[in-house]
Amino acid sequence: MTSKLGIIQSRGLGDIVIALPIARHYYDQGHKVYWPICEEFWPSFKDSAPWVNWIPLQQDASGDFYYKEPMKRLQAFKCDEIICLYQALNVVPELSKVPWFQIQKFDEFKYTKAGVPFKKKWALANCITRNTQRENALYDKLVKPDTPYYVTHIEGSTFTVAPDLSAIPANWQRINIKPTTDSIFDWLKIIEGSQALIMLDSVYANLVDQLDIPVEKYWIPRSHIQLTPVLGSDWTILDPPEDSGAAKQIFG
C-alpha cells in the first residue's frame, strides 16, 4: 500500500517554495504527499504542483494554523509519517533542540530534518508545471514591446526596501512585482526576459535562485544569517537596509 507523507510548513510562501523539492523527493519514491498551507498561498500551488494533495488552511488569531491545525488535518488523512519543517516554533520548542540547529541556515535545516540531499533544493524546475497561457497574458499586459526592461521585487511579507536604481539606464522600463495575480509562477516569463533583477530576500528571489535563471541578479539581504537562505546561483549582494536584521548583524 502506498505510504502517506504529511508535511507541516503552512507558511511562509518562500519556505514552501524552498521545501517543494523535499516533497517531490518523497513523491518520486512513491509516497502520497499531503501538505496543509494557508489558503492565500493555495492558488499558487494547486495547478503548479498538482501532484501534492494541498490542504488550504484558514489563518486565525490563535496561531493554530502553524502547527496544531496542520497536525490535526494530517492525522485525519491517516498519514503514515508527518515531518514538521519549521526550525523553531514557540508551541513546539523541541524542534530546535537538535545538533544541527546552530550550524545550519533555515533552508539547510529543512533538508536535514527531512533526510533529503540539500542539492535537491535546486531541482525546483522538476517540481512545477508552468502555465504558459497565464505567463504570456501577464507578460503582454506589463511589458512594453521592443523595450528593454528590468524587474524589481522590493516588498516581502515583513519588510519593504527602496533600493538605489540610479545606475540603471533611464530608457529601461521598470516592472515591479506586485500581487496583481494570484500565482507567483505567473511572473516567470517576465523574470526570464528581463535585463536585470533587483530583489529583496523573499519568495521571488527564492524562485530565481532555485530555478537558476540566467539573468543579471542583485540580492538585497534583510535577515540574520540563519534566516537567510543559501544561494546557489550568481548574485551581486547589495548593502542591507539600515533597519534590517542583516544590517544589525553586520554593523551592530
C-alpha positions in Angstrom: 0.0 0.0 0.0 1.3 3.5 -0.9 2.6 5.4 2.1 1.1 8.8 3.0 3.6 11.5 4.0 2.4 14.7 5.7 4.4 18.0 5.7 4.0 20.8 8.2 5.1 24.1 6.7 1.9 26.1 6.4 3.8 29.4 5.7 5.7 31.5 4.7 5.4 31.5 0.9 9.2 31.4 0.4 9.6 28.5 2.8 7.0 26.5 0.8 9.0 27.1 -2.4 12.2 26.1 -0.7 10.6 22.9 0.6 8.8 21.8 -2.5 11.7 19.7 -3.8 11.6 17.9 -0.4 8.0 16.9 -1.1 9.0 15.9 -4.7 11.8 13.6 -3.4 9.2 11.6 -1.4 6.6 11.7 -4.2 9.2 10.3 -6.6 9.7 7.4 -4.2 6.1 6.5 -4.4 4.6 8.4 -1.4 1.4 10.3 -1.5 2.1 13.8 -0.2 -0.3 15.8 1.9 0.5 19.4 2.7 -1.6 21.9 4.6 -0.9 25.6 3.6 -2.5 28.9 4.4 -5.4 29.4 2.0 -3.9 32.6 0.4 -1.0 30.5 -0.9 -3.1 27.7 -2.3 -3.8 29.4 -5.8 -0.1 29.5 -6.5 0.4 25.8 -5.9 -2.8 23.9 -6.8 -2.1 23.8 -10.5 1.7 24.4 -10.4 2.3 21.3 -8.2 -0.8 19.2 -8.6 1.0 16.1 -7.5 0.7 17.4 -3.9 -2.5 17.0 -2.0 -2.7 20.6 -0.9 -5.0 21.3 2.1 -6.0 25.0 2.4 -6.0 26.3 5.9 -7.7 29.4 7.3 -5.5 31.7 9.4 -6.7 32.5 12.9 -5.6 34.8 15.7 -4.6 31.8 17.9 -1.8 30.8 15.5 -3.1 27.2 15.3 -2.6 27.3 11.6 1.2 26.9 12.1 1.2 23.5 13.8 -1.9 22.4 15.7 -4.4 22.5 12.8 -2.0 21.1 10.2 -1.2 18.2 12.5 -4.9 17.6 13.1 -5.6 17.6 9.4 -2.8 15.2 8.5 -3.8 12.8 11.3 -7.3 12.9 9.8 -5.8 11.8 6.5 -4.1 9.0 8.3 -0.6 9.9 7.2 2.0 7.3 8.0 4.7 9.9 8.6 4.5 13.6 9.4 7.5 15.9 9.0 7.5 19.4 10.5 9.9 21.6 8.6 9.8 24.6 10.8 13.2 25.1 12.5 11.6 26.8 15.5 8.0 27.3 16.9 7.1 28.5 20.3 4.4 25.8 20.6 6.9 23.1 19.7 10.2 24.1 21.4 11.8 20.7 20.8 12.0 21.5 17.1 15.2 23.5 17.7 16.7 21.0 20.1 18.7 19.2 17.5 22.5 19.2 16.9 22.3 21.0 13.5 20.1 23.9 14.7 23.0 26.2 15.5 25.2 25.4 12.5 22.7 25.5 9.6 20.7 28.1 7.8 16.9 27.6 7.9 16.7 26.0 4.4 19.5 23.6 5.2 17.7 22.7 8.4 14.6 21.6 6.5 16.5 19.3 4.2 18.4 17.7 7.1 15.2 17.3 9.0 13.6 15.6 6.0 16.6 13.4 5.2 16.8 14.8 1.7 20.1 15.8 0.0 20.4 19.6 0.1 21.4 19.9 -3.5 17.9 18.9 -4.5 16.8 22.4 -3.4 17.8 23.5 -6.9 15.7 20.8 -8.6 12.6 23.1 -8.4 12.1 23.1 -12.2 11.3 19.4 -11.9 8.6 20.1 -9.3 6.4 22.7 -11.0 4.1 22.7 -14.1 4.2 26.1 -15.8 1.1 27.7 -17.2 2.3 29.4 -20.4 -1.1 31.0 -21.1 -1.1 32.8 -17.8 2.6 33.8 -18.1 2.1 35.1 -21.6 -1.0 37.1 -20.5 0.8 38.8 -17.7 3.8 39.5 -20.0 1.7 41.0 -22.7 -0.1 43.2 -20.1 3.0 44.6 -18.5 5.9 44.5 -20.9 6.2 47.3 -23.5 7.1 45.9 -27.0 10.7 46.3 -28.1 11.7 47.9 -24.9 14.5 46.7 -22.5 13.2 46.2 -19.0 14.3 45.3 -15.5 12.4 43.7 -12.7 12.3 44.7 -9.1 10.7 43.0 -6.1 11.2 45.2 -3.0 8.3 44.1 -0.7 8.4 41.0 1.3 6.0 39.7 3.9 7.5 41.8 6.7 9.9 44.2 5.1 10.0 46.8 2.3 13.1 48.5 0.8 13.8 51.4 -1.5 16.9 50.4 -3.5 19.1 52.9 -5.4 18.2 52.4 -9.0 20.2 55.4 -10.4 22.7 53.2 -12.2 20.1 51.6 -14.4 19.7 53.1 -17.9 16.9 55.7 -18.0 15.3 54.2 -21.1 14.7 50.8 -19.5 11.2 50.0 -18.4 10.9 49.1 -14.7 8.5 46.3 -13.8 7.9 46.0 -10.1 6.4 42.7 -8.9 3.2 43.3 -7.0 0.3 40.9 -6.1 -1.6 41.6 -9.3 -2.1 37.8 -10.0 -2.9 35.0 -7.6 0.0 32.8 -8.6 3.7 33.7 -8.0 4.6 31.4 -11.0 2.8 33.7 -13.5 5.8 36.1 -13.3 8.3 33.6 -14.6 8.3 34.7 -18.3 8.7 38.3 -17.3 11.6 37.5 -15.0 13.3 35.3 -17.6 13.1 38.1 -20.3 14.5 40.9 -18.1 17.9 42.6 -18.5 18.3 42.6 -14.7 16.7 41.7 -11.4 16.8 43.6 -8.1 15.2 41.5 -5.4 14.7 41.6 -1.7 15.4 38.3 0.0 11.9 36.8 -0.3 9.9 34.3 -2.3 10.7 35.7 -5.8 14.4 35.7 -5.1 14.0 32.1 -4.0 12.3 31.2 -7.2 15.0 32.8 -9.3 17.8 31.1 -7.4 16.2 27.7 -7.2 15.5 27.8 -11.0 19.0 29.2 -11.7 17.5 31.8 -14.1 20.4 33.2 -16.1 19.8 36.9 -15.7 21.9 39.6 -14.1 20.8 39.4 -10.4 21.1 41.7 -7.4 20.1 40.4 -3.9 19.1 42.7 -1.1 19.6 40.9 2.3 17.3 41.6 5.2 17.6 38.9 7.8 20.0 37.4 10.3 22.4 34.9 8.6 20.5 31.8 10.0 17.3 33.2 8.4 18.9 33.9 5.0 18.8 31.0 2.5 21.9 29.5 0.9 22.3 30.9 -2.6 23.1 28.5 -5.4 23.5 30.9 -8.4 25.4 34.0 -9.2 24.1 37.1 -7.4 25.6 40.5 -6.6 24.9 41.2 -2.9 23.9 44.7 -2.2 24.1 46.5 1.2 21.3 45.6 3.5 18.8 48.3 4.6 19.9 50.1 7.7 16.9 48.9 9.8 17.1 45.3 8.7 18.2 42.3 10.7 21.1 41.8 8.3 22.4 45.3 8.9 22.2 44.9 12.7 24.2 41.7 12.5 26.9 43.3 10.3 27.2 46.7 11.8 25.8 46.1 15.3 
